[in-house]
Amino acid sequence: ARGHRCWRNQTSYMMLLDDLPTPAFIVDKHAFQQNCKAARAAAAKNGIPRLRPHVKTHKTIEGCIIQAGIDSAGDKSLADVIGFVASTVPELSMVVKLGCEYKRKPFTDVIFGIPICKSKLLSIQSMSHELTSATHGEGCIHVIVDNSQQVTFLEEFAQQNTSDENTQRWSVFLKLDTGYHRAGITCEKAGVNLATQIINSTHLVLKGLYTHCGHSYNIQDSGVMKETTNQDHSMILGFLNTLRSHLKSSNRKFDVSSLSISVGSTPSMFSHDNALKIPNIELHPGNYVFYDRQQLWTGACSSEKSIGGFVLSRIIGHYDDEHRNAIMVDAGATALTKESTPQGSMCSVLGRPDLECYRMSQEITMIRCKSEDCVKPFPFQEFPLGSTLLLIPNHSCLAAACFDEYHVVDGGTNSVSTESEVVERWCPVKGW
């Protein structure tokens, strides 16, 4: 019955979503698990045997363990999870702690996934020592480089921390721009020169190449998506060939085929294949664990049943007049952010395609019927004051980051509703 309470494991209450204070972030554990399995299956089917998931979407220990798929390791129908990507120092620390505990991949191999800056080096060095000590030298933290100045300060830091007994060496992924035009050096002469600078460094080891298909977030057509991933792979392969020729002409021995090639994004992950036979290729999606409203639009998420992250909100206003004809809920920009999507609007109501979230302020969102003239009467009786509903964020990574804890439901194949029972609580790492 609604409102029923009992202690579970003497540490948490058993309650329904409808009992929670709002707004609250909700995780559908079953969808999370199925999404992780589907990503691994798709990668393997498309000839990409390795997955390196990003943790920035969920930022939790529990999420990492599910992404790792330890229970299904060795299943040839699923890509192997060989490592992780983290975007903040707390995320990196979280994965490193798991690496020290489990002492095995994927927890012991992690890329710090944004271009490295000098202020992060001491923290990363400390975590690297912790990881290598716990794993007897098997663990590794890789840094991202896309500028020659980064090579310089990495070398200077390494020189200052090198002793007769220990030579500091940074494992590096070179980030390439293959069309998104955000981070990454070009695949032309500048990129080849930077790769050569890393290879020639005493204190750096070029471990791999990293690209991000971020421009795929604005693609809905499957044919265009396929062209985008093909271009990504073609540019990488062209870069590898150019780098190989350059090194050969310089009489510099380096096995280019040994490099790990990390590619992808959530909207593009089902379109990447390995038709070009790129060696050591891996996918690094992140948003796929929760999906969101934008991924419903791109087609990466096939239905609302695959959505793994929601914002629970409570109805706090009825406005039955000709100017509004709408309800108000208590989740606004501080719970969902004002991230836009190609289909417009602020978010959507789970299971109600007839409604639109048309206006948002800091702490509230307005919801009305979706119609051309906005005159269709709102079904106020279906949404009593004080009742709750589930909102699908435009961008789940940003919405989840608004909360200090997630309330987890696990109804199996049953659809999530405000009557679903809370079974776990996950606490994401916070900060930068």
C-alpha positions as CSV (number, residue, x, y, z in Angstrom):
1,A,0.0,0.0,0.0
2,R,1.1,3.5,-0.6
3,G,3.0,5.0,2.3
4,H,4.0,1.6,3.7
5,R,7.5,1.5,5.3
6,C,9.7,-1.2,6.6
7,W,13.4,-1.5,7.2
8,R,15.5,-3.3,4.7
9,N,19.0,-4.6,5.8
10,Q,18.7,-2.1,8.7
11,T,20.0,0.6,6.4
12,S,17.3,1.7,4.1
13,Y,13.6,2.0,3.8
14,M,11.4,0.1,1.4
15,M,9.3,2.6,-0.4
16,L,7.7,3.5,-3.7
17,L,8.8,6.2,-6.0
18,D,5.7,8.1,-5.2
19,D,6.9,8.3,-1.6
20,L,10.1,10.0,-2.4
21,P,10.7,13.7,-1.9
22,T,11.0,15.5,-5.3
23,P,12.7,16.1,-7.5
24,A,14.7,12.9,-7.5
25,F,16.8,11.0,-10.0
26,I,15.6,7.5,-10.7
27,V,17.6,4.6,-12.3
28,D,15.9,1.7,-13.9
29,K,18.5,-1.0,-13.1
30,H,17.0,-3.5,-15.6
31,A,17.2,-1.1,-18.5
32,F,20.7,-0.1,-17.4
33,Q,21.8,-3.8,-17.5
34,Q,20.1,-4.5,-20.8
35,N,21.6,-1.4,-22.4
36,C,25.1,-2.5,-21.3
37,K,24.6,-6.0,-22.8
38,A,23.1,-4.6,-26.0
39,A,26.1,-2.3,-26.6
40,R,28.5,-5.2,-26.1
41,A,26.4,-7.4,-28.4
42,A,26.2,-4.8,-31.2
43,A,30.0,-4.1,-31.0
44,A,30.8,-7.8,-31.3
45,K,28.3,-8.3,-34.2
46,N,29.9,-5.4,-36.1
47,G,33.4,-6.8,-35.8
48,I,34.6,-4.6,-32.9
49,P,35.7,-7.0,-30.1
50,R,36.4,-4.5,-27.4
51,L,34.4,-1.9,-25.4
52,R,35.8,0.8,-23.2
53,P,32.7,2.4,-21.5
54,H,32.7,6.0,-20.3
55,V,31.6,6.5,-16.6
56,K,30.7,10.2,-16.9
57,T,27.0,9.5,-17.3
58,H,26.4,7.7,-14.1
59,K,29.5,8.3,-12.0
60,T,28.8,5.4,-9.7
61,I,30.6,2.3,-8.4
62,E,27.5,0.2,-9.0
63,G,27.2,1.4,-12.6
64,C,30.9,0.6,-13.3
65,I,30.4,-3.0,-12.1
66,I,27.4,-3.5,-14.3
67,Q,29.2,-1.9,-17.3
68,A,32.2,-4.3,-16.7
69,G,30.0,-7.3,-17.3
70,I,32.2,-9.6,-15.3
71,D,29.6,-12.3,-15.0
72,S,29.5,-12.7,-18.8
73,A,33.3,-12.4,-19.5
74,G,34.3,-14.9,-22.2
75,D,31.0,-14.8,-24.0
76,K,32.0,-14.6,-27.6
77,S,28.7,-13.0,-28.6
78,L,29.6,-9.9,-26.5
79,A,32.5,-7.5,-26.9
80,D,35.1,-7.7,-24.1
81,V,35.1,-4.7,-21.7
82,I,38.8,-3.9,-21.6
83,G,38.8,-0.6,-19.7
84,F,37.0,2.6,-18.8
85,V,37.1,6.3,-19.7
86,A,36.7,9.0,-17.0
87,S,36.3,12.8,-17.4
88,T,36.9,14.1,-13.9
89,V,39.4,13.4,-11.2
90,P,36.7,12.0,-8.8
91,E,35.5,9.6,-11.6
92,L,39.1,8.5,-12.2
93,S,39.6,7.9,-8.5
94,M,36.5,5.8,-8.3
95,V,37.7,3.5,-11.1
96,V,41.2,3.3,-9.6
97,K,39.7,2.2,-6.3
98,L,37.8,-0.5,-8.1
99,G,41.1,-1.5,-9.9
100,C,42.9,-1.8,-6.5
101,E,40.0,-3.9,-5.2
102,Y,39.5,-6.2,-8.2
103,K,43.1,-6.2,-9.5
104,R,41.9,-7.0,-13.0
105,K,40.6,-5.4,-16.2
106,P,38.5,-3.5,-17.0
107,F,39.1,-1.6,-13.7
108,T,42.8,-1.4,-14.1
109,D,42.9,0.3,-17.5
110,V,41.4,3.8,-17.6
111,I,41.7,6.8,-19.9
112,F,41.4,10.3,-18.4
113,G,39.2,11.4,-21.3
114,I,39.7,15.1,-21.6
115,P,42.9,16.9,-22.8
116,I,45.4,16.8,-20.0
117,C,46.2,20.0,-18.1
118,K,49.1,20.7,-15.7
119,S,47.0,21.1,-12.6
120,K,45.7,17.5,-12.8
121,L,49.2,15.9,-13.0
122,L,49.9,15.5,-9.2
123,S,46.5,13.8,-8.6
124,I,46.8,11.5,-11.6
125,Q,50.4,10.6,-10.7
126,S,49.3,9.7,-7.1
127,M,46.4,7.5,-8.4
128,S,48.7,5.9,-10.9
129,H,51.2,4.9,-8.2
130,E,48.3,3.6,-6.1
131,L,47.0,1.5,-9.0
132,T,50.3,0.1,-10.2
133,S,51.3,-0.8,-6.6
134,A,48.0,-2.7,-6.0
135,T,48.3,-4.5,-9.3
136,H,52.0,-5.2,-9.3
137,G,52.6,-3.0,-12.3
138,E,49.6,-4.2,-14.4
139,G,47.4,-1.2,-14.0
140,C,47.6,1.9,-16.1
141,I,46.1,5.4,-16.4
142,H,46.3,7.0,-19.9
143,V,46.2,10.7,-20.6
144,I,44.8,12.5,-23.6
145,V,47.1,14.8,-25.6
146,D,46.2,17.1,-28.6
147,N,48.8,19.9,-28.3
148,S,52.6,20.0,-28.3
149,Q,52.6,22.1,-25.1
150,Q,51.0,19.2,-23.3
151,V,53.9,17.1,-24.3
152,T,56.3,19.7,-23.0
153,F,54.7,19.9,-19.5
154,L,54.3,16.2,-19.3
155,E,58.0,15.7,-20.0
156,E,59.0,18.4,-17.5
157,F,56.8,16.9,-14.8
158,A,58.3,13.4,-15.5
159,Q,61.8,14.7,-15.4
160,Q,61.2,16.3,-12.0
161,N,59.8,13.0,-10.7
162,T,62.4,10.7,-12.2
163,S,65.0,9.1,-9.9
164,D,67.7,6.5,-10.4
165,E,65.3,3.8,-9.3
166,N,62.2,5.0,-11.2
167,T,61.7,6.6,-14.6
168,Q,58.4,8.5,-14.9
169,R,56.6,7.7,-18.2
170,W,53.2,8.8,-19.2
171,S,50.9,6.6,-21.3
172,V,49.3,8.8,-23.9
173,F,46.3,8.6,-26.3
174,L,46.5,11.2,-29.1
175,K,43.2,12.7,-29.7
176,L,42.3,13.3,-33.3
177,D,39.5,15.5,-34.8
178,T,37.6,13.5,-37.4
179,G,34.7,15.9,-38.0
180,Y,33.3,17.0,-34.6
181,H,35.7,20.0,-34.5
182,R,35.7,20.2,-30.7
183,A,38.9,18.7,-29.1
184,G,41.5,16.9,-31.1
185,I,44.3,17.7,-33.5
186,T,43.8,17.4,-37.2
187,C,44.6,14.1,-39.0
188,E,47.0,16.0,-41.3
189,K,50.6,17.1,-40.9
190,A,50.0,18.7,-37.5
191,G,48.7,15.4,-36.1
192,V,51.5,13.4,-37.6
193,N,54.1,15.8,-36.2
194,L,52.5,15.6,-32.7
195,A,52.4,11.8,-32.8
196,T,56.1,11.8,-33.8
197,Q,56.9,14.1,-30.9
198,I,55.3,11.8,-28.5
199,I,57.0,8.7,-30.0
200,N,60.4,10.4,-29.7
201,S,59.9,11.4,-26.1
202,T,61.8,9.7,-23.4
203,H,59.0,10.2,-20.9
204,L,55.9,9.5,-23.0
205,V,54.6,6.3,-24.6
206,L,52.1,6.6,-27.4
207,K,49.5,4.0,-26.5
208,G,46.7,4.8,-28.9
209,L,44.5,7.2,-30.8
210,Y,41.2,8.6,-29.5
211,T,38.3,10.1,-31.6
212,H,34.8,11.2,-30.6
213,C,31.8,11.1,-33.0
214,G,30.1,14.0,-31.1
215,H,28.6,15.3,-34.3
216,S,26.5,12.2,-34.5
217,Y,24.2,13.7,-31.8
218,N,22.6,15.8,-34.4
219,I,22.0,12.9,-36.9
220,Q,18.7,11.1,-37.2
221,D,19.1,9.4,-40.6
222,S,20.7,6.0,-40.4
223,G,22.4,6.4,-43.8
224,V,24.0,9.7,-42.7
225,M,25.1,8.1,-39.4
226,K,26.8,5.3,-41.3
227,E,28.6,7.8,-43.6
228,T,29.8,9.6,-40.5
229,T,31.2,6.5,-38.8
230,N,32.8,5.4,-42.1
231,Q,34.4,8.8,-42.4
232,D,35.7,8.5,-38.9
233,H,37.3,5.2,-39.6
234,S,38.7,6.3,-43.0
235,M,40.4,9.3,-41.5
236,I,41.9,7.2,-38.7
237,L,43.2,4.6,-41.2
238,G,44.6,7.4,-43.4
239,F,46.3,8.9,-40.4
240,L,47.9,5.6,-39.5
241,N,49.2,5.1,-43.0
242,T,50.6,8.6,-43.1
243,L,52.3,8.2,-39.7
244,R,53.8,4.9,-40.8
245,S,55.3,6.4,-43.9
246,H,56.6,9.4,-42.0
247,L,58.3,7.2,-39.4
248,K,59.8,5.0,-42.1
249,S,61.2,8.0,-44.0
250,S,62.7,9.2,-40.7
251,N,64.3,5.8,-40.0
252,R,62.3,5.7,-36.7
253,K,61.2,2.3,-35.6
254,F,57.7,2.2,-34.1
255,D,55.0,-0.4,-34.5
256,V,52.0,1.7,-35.6
257,S,49.8,-1.5,-35.7
258,S,50.2,-1.8,-31.9
259,L,48.2,1.3,-31.2
260,S,44.8,1.0,-29.6
261,I,42.1,2.8,-31.6
262,S,39.3,4.2,-29.4
263,V,36.3,5.5,-31.3
264,G,32.6,6.2,-31.1
265,S,29.8,7.8,-29.2
266,T,26.4,6.6,-28.0
267,P,24.3,7.7,-31.1
268,S,26.9,6.2,-33.4
269,M,27.8,3.0,-31.6
270,F,25.4,0.8,-33.6
271,S,26.8,2.1,-36.9
272,H,30.5,1.5,-36.2
273,D,31.9,-1.6,-37.8
274,N,35.3,-2.8,-38.7
275,A,35.0,-3.3,-42.4
276,L,38.4,-1.5,-42.8
277,K,40.1,-3.9,-40.5
278,I,41.5,-1.3,-38.2
279,P,43.7,-3.1,-35.6
280,N,43.0,-2.9,-31.9
281,I,39.7,-1.0,-32.3
282,E,37.4,-0.3,-29.4
283,L,34.2,1.6,-28.8
284,H,33.8,4.1,-25.9
285,P,30.1,5.0,-25.5
286,G,28.8,6.6,-22.2
287,N,25.3,7.9,-22.4
288,Y,24.0,4.5,-23.5
289,V,23.5,3.3,-19.9
290,F,20.6,5.8,-19.3
291,Y,19.8,7.0,-22.8
292,D,17.6,10.1,-22.9
293,R,15.2,12.1,-25.0
294,Q,17.8,13.0,-27.6
295,Q,18.8,9.4,-28.0
296,L,15.2,8.5,-28.7
297,W,15.4,11.1,-31.5
298,T,18.7,9.8,-33.0
299,G,17.4,6.2,-32.9
300,A,20.2,4.8,-30.7
301,C,17.4,4.3,-28.1
302,S,14.6,2.4,-29.8
303,S,11.8,3.0,-27.2
304,E,11.1,4.5,-23.8
305,K,11.5,1.0,-22.3
306,S,15.2,1.3,-22.8
307,I,15.4,4.6,-20.9
308,G,17.4,4.0,-17.7
309,G,17.4,7.5,-16.1
310,F,14.4,9.7,-15.1
311,V,13.6,12.7,-13.0
312,L,10.8,12.1,-10.6
313,S,8.7,15.3,-10.1
314,R,5.6,16.2,-8.2
315,I,2.6,18.2,-9.6
316,I,2.3,21.5,-7.6
317,G,0.0,23.6,-9.8
318,H,-3.2,23.3,-11.8
319,Y,-3.9,26.2,-14.2
320,D,-7.3,25.7,-15.8
321,D,-7.6,29.0,-17.7
322,E,-7.5,30.1,-21.3
323,H,-4.0,31.5,-21.0
324,R,-2.3,28.4,-19.6
325,N,-4.4,25.2,-19.6
326,A,-1.5,23.5,-18.0
327,I,0.1,21.9,-14.9
328,M,3.3,22.8,-13.0
329,V,5.8,20.3,-11.6
330,D,8.6,20.9,-9.1
331,A,11.5,19.9,-11.3
332,G,13.1,22.7,-13.3
333,A,16.5,23.7,-14.7
334,T,18.3,22.8,-11.5
335,A,17.1,19.2,-11.8
336,L,17.0,18.8,-15.6
337,T,19.2,21.6,-17.0
338,K,18.1,23.6,-20.1
339,E,20.0,21.4,-22.5
340,S,18.3,21.6,-25.9
341,T,17.6,18.8,-28.4
342,P,16.8,18.7,-32.1
343,Q,13.2,18.0,-31.4
344,G,12.8,21.0,-29.1
345,S,11.1,21.3,-25.7
346,M,12.7,20.9,-22.3
347,C,12.0,17.2,-21.5
348,S,9.1,14.8,-21.9
349,V,6.7,12.9,-19.7
350,L,7.2,9.1,-19.6
351,G,4.3,7.4,-21.5
352,R,2.6,10.6,-22.5
353,P,3.4,11.6,-26.1
354,D,0.3,13.7,-26.1
355,L,1.9,16.2,-23.6
356,E,4.7,18.7,-23.9
357,C,7.0,20.4,-21.4
358,Y,6.9,23.8,-22.9
359,R,8.3,26.1,-20.3
360,M,11.0,25.8,-17.6
361,S,12.4,28.0,-14.8
362,Q,14.9,27.3,-12.1
363,E,12.7,25.0,-10.0
364,I,9.6,24.4,-12.1
365,T,8.4,23.1,-15.5
366,M,5.1,23.7,-17.2
367,I,3.3,20.9,-19.0
368,R,0.4,21.2,-21.5
369,C,-1.3,19.2,-24.2
370,K,0.6,18.9,-27.4
371,S,-1.6,20.4,-30.1
372,E,-1.3,22.9,-32.9
373,D,-3.5,25.5,-31.3
374,C,-2.9,24.5,-27.7
375,V,-6.7,24.6,-27.0
376,K,-7.2,20.9,-26.2
377,P,-8.4,20.7,-22.6
378,F,-5.8,19.4,-20.2
379,P,-6.7,16.1,-18.4
380,F,-6.3,17.6,-14.9
381,Q,-8.1,14.6,-13.3
382,E,-5.3,12.3,-14.5
383,F,-2.7,14.5,-12.7
384,P,-4.0,15.3,-9.2
385,L,-2.1,18.0,-7.2
386,G,0.6,16.2,-5.1
387,S,0.8,13.2,-7.4
388,T,4.1,12.3,-9.2
389,L,5.2,11.7,-12.8
390,L,8.5,10.7,-14.4
391,L,10.3,13.0,-16.8
392,I,12.7,11.9,-19.5
393,P,15.6,14.4,-19.6
394,N,16.9,15.8,-22.8
395,H,20.4,14.9,-21.7
396,S,20.7,12.3,-19.0
397,C,24.4,12.9,-18.3
398,L,23.6,16.5,-17.3
399,A,20.4,15.8,-15.4
400,A,22.0,13.0,-13.3
401,A,24.9,15.4,-12.4
402,C,22.3,17.6,-10.6
403,F,21.7,15.0,-7.9
404,D,23.7,13.6,-5.0
405,E,22.0,10.3,-5.0
406,Y,20.0,8.0,-7.3
407,H,17.0,6.0,-6.3
408,V,17.1,2.6,-8.1
409,V,14.2,0.5,-9.2
410,D,14.4,-3.0,-10.7
411,G,11.1,-4.2,-12.0
412,G,12.5,-6.5,-14.7
413,T,10.6,-6.3,-17.9
414,N,7.7,-4.4,-16.2
415,S,7.5,-0.7,-17.1
416,V,8.8,1.8,-14.6
417,S,6.0,3.8,-12.9
418,T,5.6,6.0,-9.9
419,E,4.4,2.8,-8.1
420,S,7.7,1.0,-8.7
421,E,9.6,0.0,-5.5
422,V,12.9,1.6,-4.6
423,V,15.4,-1.3,-4.1
424,E,18.8,0.5,-4.0
425,R,20.4,3.9,-3.6
426,W,23.5,4.8,-5.6
427,C,25.7,7.8,-4.7
428,P,27.6,9.3,-7.7
429,V,31.0,10.9,-7.2
430,K,30.9,14.7,-7.4
431,G,33.2,17.5,-8.3
432,W,36.0,17.9,-10.9
